[in-house]
Amino acid sequence: MEFKQRTLLNAQQMKQLRELSKITSDEFAYVAGDLLVAENIKTSEKRVLGQAATILSESNRRVLKG
């Protein structure tokens, strides 16, 4: 059985991951199952970043200025 379903992140989520240095400018990220995967657009090399829910919730945190 082969699992091919993946959900691409939106542009804002990818921008946040780049700002946090989780992915490079040559990579895009998607969710496969419960994992967040980065794929290089030039080499097609893939790497697992970790649990999608954990990483995406960390990237949505913002520092309040006061």
Backbone as JSON, one array per atom type, in Angstrom:
{
  "sequence": "MEFKQRTLLNAQQMKQLRELSKITSDEFAYVAGDLLVAENIKTSEKRVLGQAATILSESNRRVLKG",
  "N": [[0.84, -1.18, 0.0], [0.59, 2.15, -0.86], [1.11, 5.43, 0.29], [0.08, 8.48, -0.7], [-1.1, 10.89, -0.15], [-0.94, 14.29, 0.51], [-0.8, 17.47, 2.08], [-0.41, 20.69, 1.12], [1.15, 23.53, 2.62], [-0.06, 26.84, 3.33], [0.91, 30.01, 1.82], [1.6, 31.91, 3.8], [2.18, 30.31, 6.04], [4.43, 28.93, 5.07], [6.17, 31.07, 4.72], [6.54, 31.87, 7.39], [7.85, 29.57, 8.37], [10.22, 29.75, 6.93], [11.25, 32.16, 7.97], [11.77, 31.32, 10.55], [13.83, 29.68, 10.07], [13.33, 26.98, 9.58], [12.83, 25.87, 7.12], [14.51, 26.16, 3.94], [15.05, 28.65, 1.34], [14.89, 27.2, -0.98], [13.14, 25.19, -0.52], [9.91, 23.63, -0.01], [7.06, 23.05, 2.06], [4.99, 20.43, 3.35], [2.18, 18.63, 4.71], [2.18, 15.32, 5.58], [0.32, 12.77, 6.47], [0.66, 12.82, 9.86], [2.95, 14.23, 9.95], [5.3, 16.87, 9.32], [6.82, 17.73, 6.36], [9.7, 18.69, 4.57], [10.58, 19.57, 1.29], [13.06, 19.73, -1.16], [13.1, 21.81, -3.95], [14.85, 21.66, -6.07], [16.43, 19.31, -5.92], [14.69, 17.34, -5.1], [14.99, 16.16, -2.67], [13.86, 14.99, 0.44], [12.94, 15.78, 3.81], [12.05, 15.08, 7.15], [10.47, 17.25, 9.31], [9.22, 17.06, 11.73], [6.51, 16.54, 14.08], [3.57, 17.71, 12.7], [1.51, 19.25, 13.94], [2.76, 20.26, 16.25], [4.97, 21.8, 15.27], [3.71, 23.64, 13.54], [2.05, 24.99, 15.32], [3.95, 26.22, 16.91], [5.09, 28.0, 15.08], [3.05, 29.78, 14.76], [2.97, 31.36, 16.97], [3.3, 34.59, 18.37], [5.25, 37.41, 19.28], [4.31, 39.73, 21.65], [4.41, 43.2, 21.63], [5.06, 45.73, 23.96]],
  "CA": [[0.0, 0.0, 0.0], [1.39, 3.37, -0.97], [0.41, 6.6, 0.8], [0.53, 9.64, -1.48], [-1.85, 12.08, 0.18], [-0.2, 15.32, 1.23], [-1.47, 18.76, 2.11], [0.54, 21.8, 1.08], [0.9, 24.64, 3.53], [-0.33, 28.08, 2.61], [2.08, 30.88, 1.64], [1.94, 32.54, 5.08], [2.82, 29.3, 6.88], [5.77, 28.68, 4.54], [6.97, 32.26, 5.03], [6.9, 31.79, 8.8], [8.85, 28.52, 8.53], [11.49, 30.29, 6.42], [11.73, 33.15, 8.93], [12.26, 30.58, 11.71], [14.91, 28.83, 9.55], [12.94, 25.57, 9.56], [13.02, 25.47, 5.73], [15.31, 27.11, 3.18], [14.33, 29.27, 0.22], [14.76, 26.2, -2.04], [12.26, 24.13, -0.06], [8.52, 23.88, 0.34], [6.66, 22.12, 3.12], [3.65, 19.88, 3.29], [1.82, 17.7, 5.77], [1.93, 13.95, 5.14], [-0.15, 12.1, 7.7], [0.79, 13.75, 10.99], [4.31, 14.77, 9.91], [5.62, 18.0, 8.45], [7.93, 17.32, 5.5], [10.28, 19.72, 3.7], [11.11, 18.99, 0.06], [13.88, 20.64, -1.95], [12.54, 21.88, -5.3], [15.89, 21.38, -7.06], [16.95, 17.94, -5.82], [13.6, 16.48, -4.65], [15.33, 15.56, -1.38], [12.84, 15.22, 1.46], [13.34, 15.56, 5.2], [10.95, 15.22, 8.11], [10.71, 18.32, 10.28], [8.65, 16.64, 13.0], [5.06, 16.49, 14.17], [3.0, 18.9, 12.06], [0.75, 20.07, 14.9], [3.7, 20.93, 17.14], [5.75, 22.81, 14.55], [2.83, 24.71, 13.03], [1.57, 25.81, 16.44], [5.09, 27.05, 17.32], [5.3, 29.07, 14.11], [1.95, 30.74, 14.84], [3.12, 32.2, 18.16], [3.84, 35.91, 18.08], [5.7, 38.19, 20.43], [3.56, 40.97, 21.83], [5.24, 44.33, 22.01], [4.29, 46.56, 24.88]],
  "C": [[0.89, 1.25, 0.0], [0.55, 4.57, -0.56], [0.93, 7.84, 0.09], [-0.19, 10.92, -1.11], [-0.96, 13.04, 0.96], [-0.93, 16.63, 1.08], [-0.42, 19.86, 2.15], [0.17, 22.86, 2.09], [0.59, 25.88, 2.71], [0.94, 28.96, 2.61], [2.54, 31.51, 2.96], [2.66, 31.55, 6.0], [4.24, 29.01, 6.39], [6.7, 29.86, 4.81], [7.43, 32.23, 6.48], [7.96, 30.71, 9.04], [10.2, 28.98, 8.01], [12.08, 31.3, 7.39], [12.3, 32.48, 10.18], [13.41, 29.63, 11.33], [14.61, 27.34, 9.64], [13.08, 25.01, 8.14], [13.84, 26.56, 5.02], [14.47, 27.7, 2.05], [14.13, 28.3, -0.94], [13.81, 25.07, -1.66], [10.82, 24.6, 0.07], [8.13, 22.81, 1.35], [5.24, 21.65, 2.89], [3.45, 18.92, 4.45], [1.52, 16.35, 5.12], [1.57, 13.15, 6.38], [-0.12, 13.09, 8.84], [2.17, 14.4, 11.02], [4.41, 15.96, 8.97], [6.9, 17.65, 7.7], [8.38, 18.51, 4.67], [10.86, 19.01, 2.48], [11.85, 20.05, -0.73], [13.36, 20.63, -3.39], [13.56, 21.54, -6.38], [16.3, 19.91, -7.08], [15.88, 16.91, -5.48], [13.93, 15.74, -3.35], [14.28, 15.96, -0.35], [13.45, 15.0, 2.84], [12.15, 15.84, 6.11], [11.34, 16.27, 9.14], [10.19, 17.95, 11.66], [7.14, 16.56, 12.93], [4.47, 17.8, 13.65], [2.31, 19.81, 13.07], [1.68, 20.87, 15.8], [4.42, 22.07, 16.44], [4.88, 23.96, 14.06], [2.29, 25.57, 14.16], [2.7, 26.7, 16.96], [5.28, 28.22, 16.37], [4.18, 30.11, 14.14], [2.03, 31.64, 16.07], [3.76, 33.53, 17.77], [4.24, 36.6, 19.36], [4.9, 39.47, 20.49], [4.5, 42.07, 22.29], [4.43, 45.25, 22.92], [5.09, 47.63, 25.51]]
}
